[in-house]
Amino acid sequence: MLKIQEIREIIKLIDSSSIDEFSLNEEGTKLKLKKNAGQVVVAEAPKAVAQAVAPAAPVAEAPKAEAAPAAPKAEAAPAAPKAEVAADANLHKIVSPMVGTFYKSPSPDADAFVQVGDKVGEETVVCIVEAMKLFNEIEAEVTGEIVEILVKDGELVEYGQPLFLVKEA
C-alpha cells in the first residue's frame, strides 16, 4: 500500500511534468491521476488512501463532458448520415488524452478492442494511443454503445481529438 508521502510525491512529479495521465496498480492499490486544465485530478484510489489524502490535499472529481448544443444547420446543405449521428444530444465523445498514434487493437493480428455497436462500460479499454514508445490504454469513461469510430488504425491523433462517439445508456 502506498504511503501518503509517496502519493504526494507522485502528484508533484506528474504536476511538474508534461504527462497528462498516470495509472499505477500495485498490490491491490489502484491510483489513477489525470491533469485537467493545469490541476491534478485523483480519479480513483482505495478508500483508506483517499480519506488519508483528503485533509492535506483536496481530491477533485473529473468533470463529466457535457454534450454541446447542436449548431444551427445551413438549409442549403444536404444532411449527411454522419451529421444525423453527431446531432444526437445523447452522444459522448471519447477524446485522445495525448498526441500519438491510434491503434484499435493490442497487436496487428489481434481483434479490435471495440467495434460499432459494442456495449462499453466506464473501464472498458477502447483503444491504445502510442506516445514516445509508450502504449497508453484509453478507457471509455462512460457506459453506453459505440456509435461511430472517428479515427483509422495507425492514424496520428492530437490532444483532445474525438476518437469515438458513444450513445450513453
N, CA and C atoms as a LAMMPS dump frame, in Angstrom:
ITEM: TIMESTEP
0
ITEM: NUMBER OF ATOMS
507
ITEM: BOX BOUNDS ff ff ff
-5.0000000000000000e+02 5.0000000000000000e+02
-5.0000000000000000e+02 5.0000000000000000e+02
-5.0000000000000000e+02 5.0000000000000000e+02
ITEM: ATOMS id mol type element x y z
1 1 1 N 0.843 -1.181 0
2 1 2 C 0 0 0
3 1 3 C 0.883 1.237 0
4 2 1 N 0.501 2.227 -0.755
5 2 2 C 1.267 3.46 -0.852
6 2 3 C 1.097 4.311 0.392
7 3 1 N 2.181 4.965 0.777
8 3 2 C 2.123 5.899 1.895
9 3 3 C 1.673 7.26 1.366
10 4 1 N 1.132 8.07 2.253
11 4 2 C 0.628 9.384 1.864
12 4 3 C 1.73 10.221 1.234
13 5 1 N 2.919 10.172 1.822
14 5 2 C 4.033 10.97 1.291
15 5 3 C 4.389 10.525 -0.135
16 6 1 N 4.335 9.208 -0.402
17 6 2 C 4.617 8.709 -1.745
18 6 3 C 3.584 9.222 -2.748
19 7 1 N 2.315 9.238 -2.344
20 7 2 C 1.255 9.74 -3.232
21 7 3 C 1.476 11.224 -3.509
22 8 1 N 1.813 11.989 -2.478
23 8 2 C 2.075 13.422 -2.671
24 8 3 C 3.242 13.649 -3.618
25 9 1 N 4.302 12.842 -3.492
26 9 2 C 5.451 12.977 -4.386
27 9 3 C 5.063 12.654 -5.825
28 10 1 N 4.246 11.614 -6.012
29 10 2 C 3.79 11.258 -7.356
30 10 3 C 2.973 12.408 -7.945
31 11 1 N 2.079 12.989 -7.143
32 11 2 C 1.261 14.109 -7.616
33 11 3 C 2.143 15.276 -8.03
34 12 1 N 3.151 15.609 -7.219
35 12 2 C 4.064 16.717 -7.551
36 12 3 C 4.828 16.429 -8.836
37 13 1 N 5.314 15.198 -8.996
38 13 2 C 6.061 14.835 -10.2
39 13 3 C 5.19 14.933 -11.449
40 14 1 N 3.966 14.427 -11.361
41 14 2 C 3.05 14.486 -12.506
42 14 3 C 2.706 15.94 -12.818
43 15 1 N 2.462 16.73 -11.78
44 15 2 C 2.105 18.132 -11.964
45 15 3 C 3.212 18.913 -12.656
46 16 1 N 4.468 18.615 -12.344
47 16 2 C 5.582 19.364 -12.924
48 16 3 C 6.048 18.785 -14.257
49 17 1 N 5.475 17.652 -14.686
50 17 2 C 5.882 17.045 -15.95
51 17 3 C 4.876 17.358 -17.049
52 18 1 N 5.155 16.855 -18.245
53 18 2 C 4.246 17.04 -19.374
54 18 3 C 3.276 15.859 -19.506
55 19 1 N 3.297 14.943 -18.554
56 19 2 C 2.402 13.782 -18.574
57 19 3 C 0.984 14.236 -18.238
58 20 1 N 0.004 13.798 -19.024
59 20 2 C -1.392 14.167 -18.8
60 20 3 C -2.155 13.133 -17.993
61 21 1 N -1.696 11.87 -18.034
62 21 2 C -2.431 10.802 -17.364
63 21 3 C -1.436 9.795 -16.81
64 22 1 N -1.707 9.28 -15.605
65 22 2 C -0.816 8.333 -14.948
66 22 3 C -1.659 7.288 -14.217
67 23 1 N -1.322 6.002 -14.389
68 23 2 C -2.013 4.926 -13.69
69 23 3 C -0.985 4.054 -12.991
70 24 1 N -1.349 3.581 -11.794
71 24 2 C -0.466 2.711 -11.029
72 24 3 C -1.31 1.626 -10.377
73 25 1 N -0.954 0.378 -10.601
74 25 2 C -1.596 -0.763 -9.938
75 25 3 C -0.508 -1.484 -9.169
76 26 1 N -0.649 -1.511 -7.831
77 26 2 C 0.384 -2.133 -7.022
78 26 3 C -0.246 -2.776 -5.791
79 27 1 N -0.12 -4.074 -5.666
80 27 2 C -0.596 -4.825 -4.509
81 27 3 C -2.025 -4.457 -4.098
82 28 1 N -2.94 -4.459 -5.039
83 28 2 C -4.342 -4.175 -4.739
84 28 3 C -4.684 -2.703 -4.66
85 29 1 N -3.707 -1.845 -4.804
86 29 2 C -3.94 -0.401 -4.789
87 29 3 C -3.963 0.09 -6.224
88 30 1 N -5.003 0.815 -6.579
89 30 2 C -5.112 1.371 -7.925
90 30 3 C -5.163 2.89 -7.803
91 31 1 N -4.21 3.552 -8.433
92 31 2 C -4.13 5.008 -8.4
93 31 3 C -4.115 5.504 -9.834
94 32 1 N -5.018 6.42 -10.14
95 32 2 C -5.11 6.969 -11.493
96 32 3 C -5.173 8.481 -11.375
97 33 1 N -4.204 9.166 -11.977
98 33 2 C -4.131 10.619 -11.933
99 33 3 C -4.267 11.161 -13.343
100 34 1 N -5.038 12.224 -13.474
101 34 2 C -5.193 12.897 -14.763
102 34 3 C -5.063 14.386 -14.54
103 35 1 N -4.357 15.049 -15.447
104 35 2 C -4.292 16.504 -15.403
105 35 3 C -5.514 17.037 -16.122
106 36 1 N -6.093 18.094 -15.575
107 36 2 C -7.254 18.72 -16.196
108 36 3 C -7.116 20.213 -16.007
109 37 1 N -6.822 20.936 -17.073
110 37 2 C -6.687 22.391 -17.038
111 37 3 C -5.684 22.83 -15.974
112 38 1 N -4.523 22.157 -15.941
113 38 2 C -3.463 22.573 -15.051
114 38 3 C -3.565 22.029 -13.638
115 39 1 N -4.592 21.286 -13.301
116 39 2 C -4.684 20.718 -11.956
117 39 3 C -4.615 19.199 -12.046
118 40 1 N -4.12 18.566 -10.998
119 40 2 C -4.038 17.117 -10.964
120 40 3 C -5.32 16.586 -10.351
121 41 1 N -5.92 15.595 -10.997
122 41 2 C -7.191 15.034 -10.538
123 41 3 C -6.951 13.595 -10.124
124 42 1 N -7.319 13.226 -8.898
125 42 2 C -7.239 11.842 -8.456
126 42 3 C -8.563 11.198 -8.816
127 43 1 N -8.535 10.289 -9.79
128 43 2 C -9.764 9.704 -10.285
129 43 3 C -10.21 8.502 -9.464
130 44 1 N -9.263 7.724 -8.968
131 44 2 C -9.657 6.528 -8.252
132 44 3 C -8.534 6.122 -7.318
133 45 1 N -8.856 5.831 -6.064
134 45 2 C -7.894 5.346 -5.087
135 45 3 C -8.658 4.561 -4.034
136 46 1 N -7.997 3.649 -3.313
137 46 2 C -8.696 2.929 -2.245
138 46 3 C -9.221 3.9 -1.199
139 47 1 N -10.299 3.507 -0.505
140 47 2 C -10.949 4.396 0.458
141 47 3 C -9.984 4.877 1.523
142 48 1 N -9.142 4.003 2.046
143 48 2 C -8.216 4.394 3.109
144 48 3 C -7.24 5.449 2.613
145 49 1 N -6.733 5.289 1.411
146 49 2 C -5.798 6.266 0.855
147 49 3 C -6.506 7.572 0.563
148 50 1 N -7.698 7.516 -0.04
149 50 2 C -8.437 8.732 -0.376
150 50 3 C -8.785 9.522 0.881
151 51 1 N -9.169 8.826 1.966
152 51 2 C -9.503 9.509 3.205
153 51 3 C -8.264 10.114 3.837
154 52 1 N -7.119 9.435 3.727
155 52 2 C -5.896 9.941 4.327
156 52 3 C -5.37 11.152 3.567
157 53 1 N -5.538 11.189 2.266
158 53 2 C -5.045 12.296 1.457
159 53 3 C -5.981 13.501 1.524
160 54 1 N -7.269 13.271 1.715
161 54 2 C -8.272 14.329 1.637
162 54 3 C -7.977 15.539 2.526
163 55 1 N -7.583 15.395 3.812
164 55 2 C -7.344 16.583 4.623
165 55 3 C -6.174 17.427 4.123
166 56 1 N -5.115 16.794 3.6
167 56 2 C -3.926 17.536 3.188
168 56 3 C -4.097 18.158 1.806
169 57 1 N -4.674 17.412 0.879
170 57 2 C -4.827 17.911 -0.488
171 57 3 C -6.235 17.58 -0.957
172 58 1 N -7.034 18.579 -1.352
173 58 2 C -8.4 18.284 -1.779
174 58 3 C -8.414 17.368 -2.994
175 59 1 N -9.311 16.407 -2.963
176 59 2 C -9.467 15.464 -4.063
177 59 3 C -10.647 15.924 -4.898
178 60 1 N -10.399 16.138 -6.179
179 60 2 C -11.452 16.627 -7.07
180 60 3 C -11.863 15.521 -8.013
181 61 1 N -13.118 15.464 -8.332
182 61 2 C -13.627 14.519 -9.314
183 61 3 C -13.488 15.138 -10.701
184 62 1 N -13.188 14.32 -11.674
185 62 2 C -13.082 14.801 -13.044
186 62 3 C -14.468 15.204 -13.531
187 63 1 N -14.603 16.39 -14.107
188 63 2 C -15.916 16.799 -14.586
189 63 3 C -16.311 15.966 -15.796
190 64 1 N -17.57 15.58 -15.84
191 64 2 C -18.068 14.811 -16.986
192 64 3 C -18.275 15.761 -18.158
193 65 1 N -17.878 15.279 -19.313
194 65 2 C -18.05 16.092 -20.505
195 65 3 C -19.54 16.202 -20.809
196 66 1 N -19.974 17.41 -21.054
197 66 2 C -21.382 17.617 -21.383
198 66 3 C -21.513 17.771 -22.889
199 67 1 N -22.6 17.286 -23.421
200 67 2 C -22.822 17.392 -24.854
201 67 3 C -23.081 18.852 -25.202
202 68 1 N -22.391 19.321 -26.229
203 68 2 C -22.576 20.7 -26.659
204 68 3 C -23.886 20.809 -27.426
205 69 1 N -24.584 21.93 -27.302
206 69 2 C -25.821 22.079 -28.063
207 69 3 C -25.515 22.062 -29.564
208 70 1 N -26.424 21.487 -30.321
209 70 2 C -26.216 21.367 -31.762
210 70 3 C -26.212 22.752 -32.412
211 71 1 N -25.253 22.936 -33.319
212 71 2 C -25.16 24.21 -34.029
213 71 3 C -26.254 24.272 -35.084
214 72 1 N -26.775 25.463 -35.376
215 72 2 C -27.801 25.548 -36.413
216 72 3 C -27.224 25.134 -37.761
217 73 1 N -28.01 24.374 -38.522
218 73 2 C -27.556 23.878 -39.817
219 73 3 C -27.977 24.844 -40.923
220 74 1 N -27.129 24.908 -41.935
221 74 2 C -27.477 25.701 -43.107
222 74 3 C -28.526 24.925 -43.903
223 75 1 N -29.583 25.602 -44.325
224 75 2 C -30.673 24.915 -45.011
225 75 3 C -30.287 24.462 -46.413
226 76 1 N -29.315 25.12 -47.038
227 76 2 C -28.927 24.786 -48.401
228 76 3 C -28.136 23.484 -48.458
229 77 1 N -27.418 23.111 -47.389
230 77 2 C -26.584 21.912 -47.399
231 77 3 C -27.436 20.675 -47.138
232 78 1 N -27.239 19.602 -47.943
233 78 2 C -27.982 18.368 -47.701
234 78 3 C -27.464 17.69 -46.431
235 79 1 N -28.356 17.035 -45.685
236 79 2 C -27.976 16.367 -44.441
237 79 3 C -27.309 15.035 -44.765
238 80 1 N -26.115 14.818 -44.203
239 80 2 C -25.373 13.574 -44.393
240 80 3 C -25.685 12.637 -43.23
241 81 1 N -25.517 11.321 -43.405
242 81 2 C -25.782 10.39 -42.309
243 81 3 C -24.943 10.689 -41.065
244 82 1 N -23.681 11.091 -41.239
245 82 2 C -22.834 11.4 -40.093
246 82 3 C -23.357 12.619 -39.34
247 83 1 N -23.925 13.568 -40.044
248 83 2 C -24.456 14.763 -39.396
249 83 3 C -25.612 14.389 -38.47
250 84 1 N -26.423 13.411 -38.873
251 84 2 C -27.527 12.959 -38.029
252 84 3 C -27 12.323 -36.757
253 85 1 N -25.937 11.519 -36.869
254 85 2 C -25.349 10.867 -35.704
255 85 3 C -24.766 11.917 -34.77
256 86 1 N -24.037 12.897 -35.308
257 86 2 C -23.387 13.919 -34.491
258 86 3 C -24.407 14.837 -33.822
259 87 1 N -25.587 14.977 -34.408
260 87 2 C -26.596 15.883 -33.855
261 87 3 C -27.309 15.294 -32.64
262 88 1 N -27.187 13.987 -32.433
263 88 2 C -27.862 13.34 -31.304
264 88 3 C -27.281 13.848 -29.989
265 89 1 N -28.121 14.4 -29.137
266 89 2 C -27.681 15.016 -27.885
267 89 3 C -27.182 13.991 -26.869
268 90 1 N -27.507 12.717 -27.031
269 90 2 C -27.085 11.696 -26.071
270 90 3 C -25.704 11.138 -26.362
271 91 1 N -24.991 11.683 -27.342
272 91 2 C -23.686 11.143 -27.709
273 91 3 C -22.578 11.759 -26.869
274 92 1 N -21.67 10.89 -26.433
275 92 2 C -20.496 11.302 -25.668
276 92 3 C -19.277 11.075 -26.555
277 93 1 N -18.367 12.02 -26.598
278 93 2 C -17.14 11.874 -27.375
279 93 3 C -16.039 11.346 -26.471
280 94 1 N -15.414 10.255 -26.884
281 94 2 C -14.199 9.784 -26.214
282 94 3 C -13.06 10.456 -26.957
283 95 1 N -12.288 11.269 -26.255
284 95 2 C -11.236 12.052 -26.891
285 95 3 C -9.856 11.533 -26.504
286 96 1 N -8.875 11.851 -27.321
287 96 2 C -7.499 11.441 -27.061
288 96 3 C -6.909 12.308 -25.95
289 97 1 N -6.346 11.686 -24.914
290 97 2 C -5.749 12.465 -23.83
291 97 3 C -4.338 12.944 -24.149
292 98 1 N -3.836 12.613 -25.351
293 98 2 C -2.464 12.975 -25.709
294 98 3 C -2.272 12.92 -27.219
295 99 1 N -1.158 13.443 -27.662
296 99 2 C -0.758 13.34 -29.061
297 99 3 C -0.091 11.983 -29.237
298 100 1 N -0.433 11.269 -30.295
299 100 2 C 0.184 9.964 -30.524
300 100 3 C -0.432 9.254 -31.706
301 101 1 N -0.19 7.948 -31.769
302 101 2 C -0.704 7.109 -32.85
303 101 3 C -1.823 6.228 -32.304
304 102 1 N -2.968 6.24 -32.992
305 102 2 C -4.163 5.487 -32.594
306 102 3 C -4.053 4.044 -33.08
307 103 1 N -4.302 3.09 -32.176
308 103 2 C -4.362 1.677 -32.54
309 103 3 C -5.665 1.093 -32.002
310 104 1 N -6.408 0.403 -32.867
311 104 2 C -7.696 -0.151 -32.474
312 104 3 C -7.586 -1.514 -31.808
313 105 1 N -6.382 -2.137 -31.832
314 105 2 C -6.188 -3.46 -31.233
315 105 3 C -4.839 -3.507 -30.512
316 106 1 N -4.674 -4.469 -29.595
317 106 2 C -3.424 -4.547 -28.843
318 106 3 C -2.227 -4.988 -29.676
319 107 1 N -2.474 -5.678 -30.793
320 107 2 C -1.412 -6.071 -31.716
321 107 3 C -2.019 -6.182 -33.114
322 108 1 N -1.178 -6.131 -34.148
323 108 2 C -1.703 -6.145 -35.522
324 108 3 C -2.56 -7.363 -35.855
325 109 1 N -2.268 -8.527 -35.25
326 109 2 C -3.027 -9.738 -35.57
327 109 3 C -4.188 -10.002 -34.608
328 110 1 N -4.396 -9.113 -33.639
329 110 2 C -5.484 -9.29 -32.654
330 110 3 C -6.755 -8.566 -33.108
331 111 1 N -7.882 -8.971 -32.52
332 111 2 C -9.156 -8.311 -32.796
333 111 3 C -9.15 -6.913 -32.193
334 112 1 N -9.973 -6.042 -32.764
335 112 2 C -10.104 -4.676 -32.258
336 112 3 C -10.713 -4.701 -30.855
337 113 1 N -10.338 -3.712 -30.022
338 113 2 C -10.903 -3.613 -28.682
339 113 3 C -12.423 -3.484 -28.756
340 114 1 N -12.918 -2.586 -29.631
341 114 2 C -14.358 -2.377 -29.787
342 114 3 C -14.697 -2.161 -31.259
343 115 1 N -15.948 -2.474 -31.592
344 115 2 C -16.498 -2.24 -32.927
345 115 3 C -17.758 -1.392 -32.768
346 116 1 N -18.242 -0.83 -33.866
347 116 2 C -19.513 -0.106 -33.832
348 116 3 C -20.597 -1.073 -33.39
349 117 1 N -21.405 -0.651 -32.415
350 117 2 C -22.473 -1.485 -31.879
351 117 3 C -22.107 -2.187 -30.577
352 118 1 N -20.824 -2.199 -30.208
353 118 2 C -20.405 -2.836 -28.963
354 118 3 C -20.85 -2.014 -27.761
355 119 1 N -21.201 -2.7 -26.69
356 119 2 C -21.538 -2.053 -25.418
357 119 3 C -20.238 -1.871 -24.638
358 120 1 N -20.074 -0.706 -24.007
359 120 2 C -18.875 -0.428 -23.22
360 120 3 C -19.262 0.066 -21.828
361 121 1 N -18.385 -0.181 -20.882
362 121 2 C -18.527 0.332 -19.528
363 121 3 C -17.478 1.397 -19.29
364 122 1 N -17.496 2.004 -18.119
365 122 2 C -16.575 3.103 -17.824
366 122 3 C -15.114 2.684 -17.899
367 123 1 N -14.794 1.446 -17.544
368 123 2 C -13.402 0.999 -17.538
369 123 3 C -13.051 0.129 -18.743
370 124 1 N -13.922 0.077 -19.74
371 124 2 C -13.646 -0.707 -20.944
372 124 3 C -12.563 -0.017 -21.766
373 125 1 N -11.502 -0.759 -22.101
374 125 2 C -10.447 -0.228 -22.951
375 125 3 C -10.978 -0.205 -24.382
376 126 1 N -10.928 0.973 -25.019
377 126 2 C -11.47 1.11 -26.372
378 126 3 C -10.384 1.19 -27.439
379 127 1 N -9.169 1.586 -27.034
380 127 2 C -8.07 1.693 -27.993
381 127 3 C -6.764 1.916 -27.246
382 128 1 N -5.692 2.028 -28.019
383 128 2 C -4.378 2.374 -27.48
384 128 3 C -3.888 3.597 -28.237
385 129 1 N -3.284 4.548 -27.511
386 129 2 C -2.608 5.667 -28.147
387 129 3 C -1.136 5.559 -27.758
388 130 1 N -0.28 5.407 -28.78
389 130 2 C 1.157 5.29 -28.538
390 130 3 C 1.783 6.674 -28.585
391 131 1 N 2.543 6.989 -27.548
392 131 2 C 3.274 8.248 -27.499
393 131 3 C 4.668 7.964 -26.956
394 132 1 N 5.669 8.3 -27.713
395 132 2 C 7.068 8.12 -27.301
396 132 3 C 7.357 6.687 -26.854
397 133 1 N 6.94 5.718 -27.646
398 133 2 C 7.161 4.289 -27.413
399 133 3 C 6.406 3.743 -26.203
400 134 1 N 5.487 4.536 -25.63
401 134 2 C 4.642 4.076 -24.529
402 134 3 C 3.241 3.854 -25.064
403 135 1 N 2.666 2.692 -24.762
404 135 2 C 1.336 2.352 -25.24
405 135 3 C 0.338 2.609 -24.114
406 136 1 N -0.512 3.607 -24.297
407 136 2 C -1.464 4.048 -23.283
408 136 3 C -2.854 3.539 -23.626
409 137 1 N -3.427 2.711 -22.737
410 137 2 C -4.782 2.211 -22.949
411 137 3 C -5.778 3.318 -22.643
412 138 1 N -6.7 3.558 -23.551
413 138 2 C -7.725 4.586 -23.383
414 138 3 C -9.029 3.897 -22.992
415 139 1 N -9.61 4.342 -21.873
416 139 2 C -10.856 3.764 -21.377
417 139 3 C -12.039 4.618 -21.813
418 140 1 N -13.202 3.992 -21.904
419 140 2 C -14.41 4.681 -22.366
420 140 3 C -14.836 5.793 -21.409
421 141 1 N -14.712 5.581 -20.11
422 141 2 C -15.117 6.541 -19.076
423 141 3 C -16.6 6.892 -19.117
424 142 1 N -17.387 6.095 -19.833
425 142 2 C -18.833 6.283 -19.915
426 142 3 C -19.448 4.924 -20.249
427 143 1 N -20.678 4.705 -19.814
428 143 2 C -21.373 3.46 -20.136
429 143 3 C -22.317 3.728 -21.309
430 144 1 N -22.243 2.862 -22.313
431 144 2 C -23.103 3.055 -23.472
432 144 3 C -22.738 2.13 -24.615
433 145 1 N -23.069 2.574 -25.838
434 145 2 C -22.851 1.787 -27.049
435 145 3 C -22.031 2.608 -28.045
436 146 1 N -21.004 1.981 -28.631
437 146 2 C -20.177 2.644 -29.638
438 146 3 C -21.036 2.876 -30.879
439 147 1 N -21.163 4.162 -31.28
440 147 2 C -21.972 4.522 -32.439
441 147 3 C -21.09 4.732 -33.667
442 148 1 N -19.909 5.31 -33.441
443 148 2 C -19.036 5.61 -34.572
444 148 3 C -17.588 5.653 -34.113
445 149 1 N -16.688 5.124 -34.951
446 149 2 C -15.245 5.223 -34.726
447 149 3 C -14.751 6.29 -35.684
448 150 1 N -14.185 7.36 -35.14
449 150 2 C -13.853 8.544 -35.929
450 150 3 C -12.421 8.546 -36.466
451 151 1 N -11.598 7.571 -36.077
452 151 2 C -10.179 7.552 -36.451
453 151 3 C -9.835 6.196 -37.053
454 152 1 N -8.929 6.186 -38.023
455 152 2 C -8.485 4.942 -38.644
456 152 3 C -7.275 4.395 -37.895
457 153 1 N -7.11 3.083 -37.944
458 153 2 C -5.997 2.42 -37.285
459 153 3 C -4.661 2.949 -37.824
460 154 1 N -3.748 3.294 -36.925
461 154 2 C -2.429 3.792 -37.314
462 154 3 C -2.385 5.274 -37.589
463 155 1 N -3.506 5.962 -37.443
464 155 2 C -3.576 7.396 -37.733
465 155 3 C -3.039 8.207 -36.542
466 156 1 N -2.364 9.32 -36.849
467 156 2 C -1.902 10.222 -35.801
468 156 3 C -3.09 10.991 -35.243
469 157 1 N -3.119 11.142 -33.917
470 157 2 C -4.197 11.883 -33.264
471 157 3 C -3.605 13.005 -32.421
472 158 1 N -4.394 14.042 -32.228
473 158 2 C -3.997 15.209 -31.447
474 158 3 C -4.634 15.151 -30.066
475 159 1 N -4.121 15.942 -29.148
476 159 2 C -4.712 16.064 -27.819
477 159 3 C -6.14 16.602 -27.961
478 160 1 N -7.099 15.935 -27.331
479 160 2 C -8.483 16.385 -27.355
480 160 3 C -9.257 15.999 -28.601
481 161 1 N -8.621 15.315 -29.545
482 161 2 C -9.31 14.917 -30.777
483 161 3 C -10.317 13.805 -30.479
484 162 1 N -11.565 13.939 -30.95
485 162 2 C -12.559 12.871 -30.738
486 162 3 C -12.144 11.593 -31.446
487 163 1 N -12.23 10.456 -30.732
488 163 2 C -11.876 9.157 -31.285
489 163 3 C -13.11 8.296 -31.534
490 164 1 N -14.085 8.36 -30.619
491 164 2 C -15.292 7.549 -30.691
492 164 3 C -16.503 8.395 -30.296
493 165 1 N -17.658 8.018 -30.839
494 165 2 C -18.939 8.567 -30.371
495 165 3 C -19.676 7.429 -29.677
496 166 1 N -20.136 7.69 -28.457
497 166 2 C -20.822 6.686 -27.641
498 166 3 C -22.201 7.19 -27.283
499 167 1 N -23.213 6.364 -27.527
500 167 2 C -24.573 6.689 -27.103
501 167 3 C -24.698 6.226 -25.654
502 168 1 N -24.86 7.182 -24.753
503 168 2 C -24.879 6.858 -23.331
504 168 3 C -26.12 6.063 -22.961
505 169 1 N -25.921 5.119 -22.048
506 169 2 C -27.028 4.265 -21.603
507 169 3 C -27.809 4.934 -20.494
